[in-house]
Amino acid sequence: MNNADIHNRVKAAMSSLIYKKGYAAPADVLMELGALSKEDYENWRSGRVPYLEKVCQINLSKLSTIMREMRAYAREHNLRSRGPTIVSGERVALSGSVSRKAAMITLSAATPPIL
């Protein structure tokens, strides 16, 4: 998957998720792209995995590109963040990244973009 593929696939995944759910969470986008399995996501949510990037099935460079494309899509479509705090069912703060620089945010829109 090259950068042009990432751009197109992230755009399609974000548009689809916003249309279906009204928001696009980074973990959902990663699952749509095949970079994160549902099982690994659930293990992270339950605290069995210390940080999400540990179980992503792509390298950190591509993961960074995906996150950058998500931010660009959000800016282009005037989406807003609900905040970077992630909490599991047990109310334990979860980390999306070892460095914590890659904030895992949920983006939402009043009306989904039509592409």
VMD Tcl script that builds the backbone (N, CA, C; Angstrom):
set m [mol new atoms 345]
animate dup $m
set s [atomselect $m all]
$s set {name element resname resid chain x y z} {
  {N N MET 1 A 0.857 -1.172 0.000}
  {CA C MET 1 A 0.000 0.000 0.000}
  {C C MET 1 A 0.905 1.238 0.000}
  {N N ASN 2 A 0.862 2.008 -1.098}
  {CA C ASN 2 A 1.661 3.233 -1.164}
  {C C ASN 2 A 0.848 4.423 -0.647}
  {N N ASN 3 A 1.458 5.582 -0.601}
  {CA C ASN 3 A 0.791 6.759 -0.015}
  {C C ASN 3 A -0.471 7.170 -0.763}
  {N N ALA 4 A -0.482 7.016 -2.087}
  {CA C ALA 4 A -1.687 7.348 -2.859}
  {C C ALA 4 A -2.812 6.380 -2.505}
  {N N ASP 5 A -2.475 5.102 -2.349}
  {CA C ASP 5 A -3.473 4.109 -1.931}
  {C C ASP 5 A -4.010 4.439 -0.544}
  {N N ILE 6 A -3.098 4.797 0.355}
  {CA C ILE 6 A -3.504 5.144 1.723}
  {C C ILE 6 A -4.471 6.316 1.689}
  {N N HIS 7 A -4.127 7.352 0.923}
  {CA C HIS 7 A -4.985 8.535 0.821}
  {C C HIS 7 A -6.393 8.142 0.378}
  {N N ASN 8 A -6.476 7.377 -0.695}
  {CA C ASN 8 A -7.784 6.993 -1.244}
  {C C ASN 8 A -8.555 6.066 -0.303}
  {N N ARG 9 A -7.864 5.126 0.303}
  {CA C ARG 9 A -8.536 4.173 1.186}
  {C C ARG 9 A -9.009 4.836 2.480}
  {N N VAL 10 A -8.200 5.757 3.024}
  {CA C VAL 10 A -8.609 6.477 4.240}
  {C C VAL 10 A -9.824 7.348 3.934}
  {N N LYS 11 A -9.789 8.030 2.812}
  {CA C LYS 11 A -10.910 8.883 2.407}
  {C C LYS 11 A -12.197 8.059 2.287}
  {N N ALA 12 A -12.111 6.910 1.647}
  {CA C ALA 12 A -13.280 6.052 1.472}
  {C C ALA 12 A -13.753 5.493 2.812}
  {N N ALA 13 A -12.823 5.064 3.658}
  {CA C ALA 13 A -13.193 4.497 4.962}
  {C C ALA 13 A -13.844 5.549 5.846}
  {N N MET 14 A -13.262 6.749 5.892}
  {CA C MET 14 A -13.823 7.813 6.723}
  {C C MET 14 A -15.221 8.191 6.237}
  {N N SER 15 A -15.377 8.347 4.954}
  {CA C SER 15 A -16.676 8.709 4.393}
  {C C SER 15 A -17.720 7.644 4.724}
  {N N SER 16 A -17.356 6.392 4.545}
  {CA C SER 16 A -18.266 5.283 4.823}
  {C C SER 16 A -18.648 5.222 6.302}
  {N N LEU 17 A -17.658 5.338 7.183}
  {CA C LEU 17 A -17.933 5.277 8.623}
  {C C LEU 17 A -18.804 6.441 9.081}
  {N N ILE 18 A -18.529 7.629 8.583}
  {CA C ILE 18 A -19.326 8.794 8.978}
  {C C ILE 18 A -20.763 8.635 8.476}
  {N N TYR 19 A -20.913 8.091 7.284}
  {CA C TYR 19 A -22.259 7.869 6.750}
  {C C TYR 19 A -23.014 6.837 7.594}
  {N N LYS 20 A -22.335 5.730 7.947}
  {CA C LYS 20 A -22.982 4.645 8.694}
  {C C LYS 20 A -23.220 4.981 10.165}
  {N N LYS 21 A -22.181 5.553 10.821}
  {CA C LYS 21 A -22.219 5.733 12.271}
  {C C LYS 21 A -22.390 7.178 12.725}
  {N N GLY 22 A -22.069 8.120 11.851}
  {CA C GLY 22 A -22.096 9.519 12.241}
  {C C GLY 22 A -20.762 9.995 12.792}
  {N N TYR 23 A -19.786 9.111 12.841}
  {CA C TYR 23 A -18.437 9.454 13.312}
  {C C TYR 23 A -17.445 8.462 12.715}
  {N N ALA 24 A -16.161 8.814 12.792}
  {CA C ALA 24 A -15.095 7.939 12.320}
  {C C ALA 24 A -14.004 7.903 13.379}
  {N N ALA 25 A -13.952 6.838 14.133}
  {CA C ALA 25 A -12.901 6.665 15.134}
  {C C ALA 25 A -11.673 6.068 14.450}
  {N N PRO 26 A -10.478 6.503 14.833}
  {CA C PRO 26 A -9.267 5.970 14.206}
  {C C PRO 26 A -9.182 4.445 14.244}
  {N N ALA 27 A -9.572 3.829 15.337}
  {CA C ALA 27 A -9.522 2.367 15.405}
  {C C ALA 27 A -10.450 1.749 14.372}
  {N N ASP 28 A -11.614 2.346 14.165}
  {CA C ASP 28 A -12.545 1.842 13.147}
  {C C ASP 28 A -11.943 1.967 11.747}
  {N N VAL 29 A -11.284 3.087 11.489}
  {CA C VAL 29 A -10.640 3.279 10.188}
  {C C VAL 29 A -9.544 2.236 10.003}
  {N N LEU 30 A -8.742 2.005 11.036}
  {CA C LEU 30 A -7.679 0.998 10.945}
  {C C LEU 30 A -8.254 -0.389 10.673}
  {N N MET 31 A -9.388 -0.708 11.285}
  {CA C MET 31 A -10.026 -2.000 11.027}
  {C C MET 31 A -10.553 -2.062 9.597}
  {N N GLU 32 A -11.132 -0.963 9.106}
  {CA C GLU 32 A -11.624 -0.919 7.728}
  {C C GLU 32 A -10.486 -1.138 6.726}
  {N N LEU 33 A -9.312 -0.622 7.056}
  {CA C LEU 33 A -8.156 -0.738 6.160}
  {C C LEU 33 A -7.457 -2.086 6.284}
  {N N GLY 34 A -7.840 -2.880 7.271}
  {CA C GLY 34 A -7.200 -4.174 7.483}
  {C C GLY 34 A -5.906 -4.090 8.273}
  {N N ALA 35 A -5.646 -2.948 8.878}
  {CA C ALA 35 A -4.424 -2.756 9.656}
  {C C ALA 35 A -4.584 -3.194 11.102}
  {N N LEU 36 A -5.812 -3.451 11.520}
  {CA C LEU 36 A -6.105 -3.824 12.897}
  {C C LEU 36 A -7.254 -4.820 12.890}
  {N N SER 37 A -7.045 -5.933 13.586}
  {CA C SER 37 A -8.123 -6.924 13.655}
  {C C SER 37 A -9.078 -6.566 14.787}
  {N N LYS 38 A -10.298 -7.025 14.666}
  {CA C LYS 38 A -11.303 -6.798 15.715}
  {C C LYS 38 A -10.833 -7.415 17.037}
  {N N GLU 39 A -10.240 -8.600 16.961}
  {CA C GLU 39 A -9.741 -9.278 18.166}
  {C C GLU 39 A -8.653 -8.459 18.858}
  {N N ASP 40 A -7.699 -7.942 18.082}
  {CA C ASP 40 A -6.634 -7.118 18.666}
  {C C ASP 40 A -7.198 -5.835 19.256}
  {N N TYR 41 A -8.182 -5.257 18.576}
  {CA C TYR 41 A -8.833 -4.050 19.092}
  {C C TYR 41 A -9.485 -4.334 20.443}
  {N N GLU 42 A -10.206 -5.435 20.531}
  {CA C GLU 42 A -10.869 -5.792 21.797}
  {C C GLU 42 A -9.843 -6.079 22.897}
  {N N ASN 43 A -8.735 -6.709 22.551}
  {CA C ASN 43 A -7.672 -6.954 23.536}
  {C C ASN 43 A -7.100 -5.633 24.051}
  {N N TRP 44 A -6.936 -4.658 23.165}
  {CA C TRP 44 A -6.446 -3.341 23.574}
  {C C TRP 44 A -7.468 -2.644 24.465}
  {N N ARG 45 A -8.736 -2.684 24.043}
  {CA C ARG 45 A -9.795 -2.040 24.841}
  {C C ARG 45 A -9.906 -2.615 26.240}
  {N N SER 46 A -9.676 -3.907 26.363}
  {CA C SER 46 A -9.795 -4.545 27.678}
  {C C SER 46 A -8.516 -4.422 28.490}
  {N N GLY 47 A -7.482 -3.815 27.920}
  {CA C GLY 47 A -6.247 -3.580 28.662}
  {C C GLY 47 A -5.226 -4.700 28.555}
  {N N ARG 48 A -5.491 -5.716 27.753}
  {CA C ARG 48 A -4.539 -6.817 27.606}
  {C C ARG 48 A -3.368 -6.447 26.703}
  {N N VAL 49 A -3.516 -5.368 25.947}
  {CA C VAL 49 A -2.451 -4.853 25.088}
  {C C VAL 49 A -2.165 -3.434 25.564}
  {N N PRO 50 A -0.898 -3.096 25.860}
  {CA C PRO 50 A -0.597 -1.789 26.457}
  {C C PRO 50 A -0.848 -0.585 25.556}
  {N N TYR 51 A -0.637 -0.730 24.256}
  {CA C TYR 51 A -0.882 0.384 23.349}
  {C C TYR 51 A -1.266 -0.162 21.976}
  {N N LEU 52 A -2.116 0.567 21.303}
  {CA C LEU 52 A -2.739 0.101 20.070}
  {C C LEU 52 A -1.737 -0.152 18.953}
  {N N GLU 53 A -0.731 0.691 18.828}
  {CA C GLU 53 A 0.203 0.516 17.715}
  {C C GLU 53 A 0.985 -0.796 17.821}
  {N N LYS 54 A 1.012 -1.400 18.996}
  {CA C LYS 54 A 1.711 -2.679 19.169}
  {C C LYS 54 A 1.042 -3.793 18.362}
  {N N VAL 55 A -0.273 -3.730 18.188}
  {CA C VAL 55 A -0.995 -4.798 17.494}
  {C C VAL 55 A -1.419 -4.428 16.075}
  {N N CYS 56 A -1.096 -3.225 15.629}
  {CA C CYS 56 A -1.401 -2.867 14.247}
  {C C CYS 56 A -0.525 -3.687 13.312}
  {N N GLN 57 A -1.096 -4.140 12.215}
  {CA C GLN 57 A -0.408 -5.046 11.301}
  {C C GLN 57 A 0.293 -4.305 10.163}
  {N N ILE 58 A 0.657 -3.046 10.412}
  {CA C ILE 58 A 1.418 -2.245 9.455}
  {C C ILE 58 A 2.545 -1.561 10.205}
  {N N ASN 59 A 3.539 -1.072 9.460}
  {CA C ASN 59 A 4.660 -0.411 10.141}
  {C C ASN 59 A 4.261 0.991 10.607}
  {N N LEU 60 A 5.082 1.551 11.484}
  {CA C LEU 60 A 4.757 2.849 12.079}
  {C C LEU 60 A 4.723 3.979 11.066}
  {N N SER 61 A 5.502 3.872 10.018}
  {CA C SER 61 A 5.492 4.899 8.980}
  {C C SER 61 A 4.126 4.956 8.288}
  {N N LYS 62 A 3.589 3.800 7.924}
  {CA C LYS 62 A 2.267 3.757 7.290}
  {C C LYS 62 A 1.176 4.156 8.276}
  {N N LEU 63 A 1.329 3.756 9.533}
  {CA C LEU 63 A 0.360 4.144 10.561}
  {C C LEU 63 A 0.343 5.670 10.713}
  {N N SER 64 A 1.506 6.274 10.709}
  {CA C SER 64 A 1.608 7.728 10.797}
  {C C SER 64 A 0.966 8.390 9.584}
  {N N THR 65 A 1.177 7.812 8.408}
  {CA C THR 65 A 0.571 8.356 7.190}
  {C C THR 65 A -0.948 8.262 7.258}
  {N N ILE 66 A -1.470 7.148 7.757}
  {CA C ILE 66 A -2.919 6.988 7.899}
  {C C ILE 66 A -3.481 8.048 8.839}
  {N N MET 67 A -2.828 8.256 9.979}
  {CA C MET 67 A -3.304 9.257 10.935}
  {C C MET 67 A -3.247 10.658 10.328}
  {N N ARG 68 A -2.190 10.955 9.571}
  {CA C ARG 68 A -2.069 12.263 8.917}
  {C C ARG 68 A -3.190 12.444 7.887}
  {N N GLU 69 A -3.498 11.402 7.130}
  {CA C GLU 69 A -4.579 11.473 6.143}
  {C C GLU 69 A -5.933 11.644 6.828}
  {N N MET 70 A -6.110 11.032 7.986}
  {CA C MET 70 A -7.355 11.206 8.734}
  {C C MET 70 A -7.513 12.654 9.190}
  {N N ARG 71 A -6.423 13.239 9.696}
  {CA C ARG 71 A -6.483 14.648 10.125}
  {C C ARG 71 A -6.779 15.557 8.938}
  {N N ALA 72 A -6.158 15.277 7.789}
  {CA C ALA 72 A -6.384 16.097 6.593}
  {C C ALA 72 A -7.841 15.983 6.144}
  {N N TYR 73 A -8.385 14.778 6.160}
  {CA C TYR 73 A -9.794 14.579 5.784}
  {C C TYR 73 A -10.698 15.350 6.738}
  {N N ALA 74 A -10.390 15.280 8.013}
  {CA C ALA 74 A -11.199 15.985 9.018}
  {C C ALA 74 A -11.174 17.495 8.777}
  {N N ARG 75 A -10.003 18.041 8.493}
  {CA C ARG 75 A -9.897 19.481 8.215}
  {C C ARG 75 A -10.686 19.848 6.965}
  {N N GLU 76 A -10.529 19.051 5.904}
  {CA C GLU 76 A -11.202 19.340 4.631}
  {C C GLU 76 A -12.729 19.326 4.760}
  {N N HIS 77 A -13.241 18.505 5.675}
  {CA C HIS 77 A -14.687 18.354 5.821}
  {C C HIS 77 A -15.231 19.020 7.094}
  {N N ASN 78 A -14.412 19.860 7.693}
  {CA C ASN 78 A -14.814 20.605 8.892}
  {C C ASN 78 A -15.374 19.708 9.993}
  {N N LEU 79 A -14.713 18.582 10.211}
  {CA C LEU 79 A -15.115 17.686 11.289}
  {C C LEU 79 A -14.473 18.157 12.574}
  {N N ARG 80 A -15.091 17.836 13.678}
  {CA C ARG 80 A -14.536 18.269 14.968}
  {C C ARG 80 A -14.222 17.054 15.824}
  {N N SER 81 A -13.265 17.236 16.693}
  {CA C SER 81 A -12.829 16.174 17.585}
  {C C SER 81 A -13.685 16.160 18.836}
  {N N ARG 82 A -13.986 14.977 19.311}
  {CA C ARG 82 A -14.668 14.849 20.591}
  {C C ARG 82 A -13.665 14.799 21.731}
  {N N GLY 83 A -12.393 14.741 21.408}
  {CA C GLY 83 A -11.344 14.733 22.423}
  {C C GLY 83 A -10.488 13.492 22.363}
  {N N PRO 84 A -9.273 13.592 22.845}
  {CA C PRO 84 A -8.332 12.486 22.747}
  {C C PRO 84 A -8.431 11.439 23.861}
  {N N THR 85 A -9.273 11.648 24.847}
  {CA C THR 85 A -9.352 10.709 25.954}
  {C C THR 85 A -10.076 9.445 25.525}
  {N N ILE 86 A -9.463 8.327 25.822}
  {CA C ILE 86 A -10.048 7.040 25.502}
  {C C ILE 86 A -10.201 6.284 26.803}
  {N N VAL 87 A -11.358 5.717 27.018}
  {CA C VAL 87 A -11.612 5.021 28.269}
  {C C VAL 87 A -12.201 3.651 27.956}
  {N N SER 88 A -11.695 2.635 28.628}
  {CA C SER 88 A -12.242 1.297 28.435}
  {C C SER 88 A -13.494 1.140 29.281}
  {N N GLY 89 A -14.136 -0.005 29.182}
  {CA C GLY 89 A -15.343 -0.258 29.956}
  {C C GLY 89 A -15.111 -0.186 31.451}
  {N N GLU 90 A -13.883 -0.457 31.883}
  {CA C GLU 90 A -13.555 -0.408 33.310}
  {C C GLU 90 A -13.090 0.982 33.741}
  {N N ARG 91 A -13.206 1.966 32.860}
  {CA C ARG 91 A -12.821 3.355 33.128}
  {C C ARG 91 A -11.317 3.497 33.337}
  {N N VAL 92 A -10.536 2.726 32.602}
  {CA C VAL 92 A -9.083 2.826 32.638}
  {C C VAL 92 A -8.652 3.571 31.391}
  {N N ALA 93 A -7.831 4.593 31.554}
  {CA C ALA 93 A -7.368 5.344 30.387}
  {C C ALA 93 A -6.526 4.430 29.507}
  {N N LEU 94 A -6.767 4.465 28.198}
  {CA C LEU 94 A -6.039 3.644 27.251}
  {C C LEU 94 A -5.103 4.517 26.443}
  {N N SER 95 A -4.024 3.932 25.977}
  {CA C SER 95 A -3.066 4.658 25.160}
  {C C SER 95 A -3.072 4.110 23.749}
  {N N GLY 96 A -3.159 4.989 22.776}
  {CA C GLY 96 A -3.101 4.575 21.387}
  {C C GLY 96 A -1.677 4.478 20.893}
  {N N SER 97 A -0.751 5.097 21.616}
  {CA C SER 97 A 0.611 5.194 21.134}
  {C C SER 97 A 1.596 5.149 22.291}
  {N N VAL 98 A 2.763 4.569 22.041}
  {CA C VAL 98 A 3.814 4.560 23.051}
  {C C VAL 98 A 4.206 5.993 23.384}
  {N N SER 99 A 4.362 6.815 22.356}
  {CA C SER 99 A 4.789 8.196 22.549}
  {C C SER 99 A 3.647 9.104 22.966}
  {N N ARG 100 A 2.422 8.620 22.843}
  {CA C ARG 100 A 1.212 9.387 23.130}
  {C C ARG 100 A 1.064 10.610 22.229}
  {N N LYS 101 A 1.900 10.717 21.196}
  {CA C LYS 101 A 1.782 11.837 20.272}
  {C C LYS 101 A 0.621 11.623 19.308}
  {N N ALA 102 A 0.350 10.389 18.983}
  {CA C ALA 102 A -0.741 10.099 18.053}
  {C C ALA 102 A -2.030 9.964 18.845}
  {N N ALA 103 A -2.705 11.057 19.042}
  {CA C ALA 103 A -3.950 11.050 19.816}
  {C C ALA 103 A -5.016 10.290 19.050}
  {N N MET 104 A -5.650 9.354 19.710}
  {CA C MET 104 A -6.724 8.594 19.094}
  {C C MET 104 A -8.013 9.364 19.359}
  {N N ILE 105 A -8.524 9.996 18.342}
  {CA C ILE 105 A -9.692 10.853 18.503}
  {C C ILE 105 A -10.866 10.317 17.704}
  {N N THR 106 A -12.022 10.744 18.061}
  {CA C THR 106 A -13.223 10.413 17.312}
  {C C THR 106 A -13.688 11.673 16.609}
  {N N LEU 107 A -13.886 11.553 15.311}
  {CA C LEU 107 A -14.320 12.694 14.512}
  {C C LEU 107 A -15.776 12.511 14.162}
  {N N SER 108 A -16.534 13.579 14.229}
  {CA C SER 108 A -17.944 13.476 13.901}
  {C C SER 108 A -18.380 14.654 13.055}
  {N N ALA 109 A -19.487 14.463 12.394}
  {CA C ALA 109 A -20.040 15.528 11.551}
  {C C ALA 109 A -21.556 15.509 11.691}
  {N N ALA 110 A -22.160 16.652 11.531}
  {CA C ALA 110 A -23.620 16.737 11.607}
  {C C ALA 110 A -24.246 15.980 10.432}
  {N N THR 111 A -23.683 16.177 9.254}
  {CA C THR 111 A -24.162 15.447 8.081}
  {C C THR 111 A -22.955 14.830 7.387}
  {N N PRO 112 A -23.070 13.583 6.967}
  {CA C PRO 112 A -21.927 12.937 6.314}
  {C C PRO 112 A -21.670 13.536 4.948}
  {N N PRO 113 A -20.400 13.597 4.555}
  {CA C PRO 113 A -20.086 14.110 3.224}
  {C C PRO 113 A -20.552 13.109 2.168}
  {N N ILE 114 A -20.930 13.618 1.031}
  {CA C ILE 114 A -21.336 12.755 -0.079}
  {C C ILE 114 A -20.209 12.768 -1.082}
  {N N LEU 115 A -19.669 11.596 -1.330}
  {CA C LEU 115 A -18.539 11.478 -2.271}
  {C C LEU 115 A -18.921 10.687 -3.483}
}
mol reanalyze $m
mol bondsrecalc $m
mol representation Tube
mol addrep $m
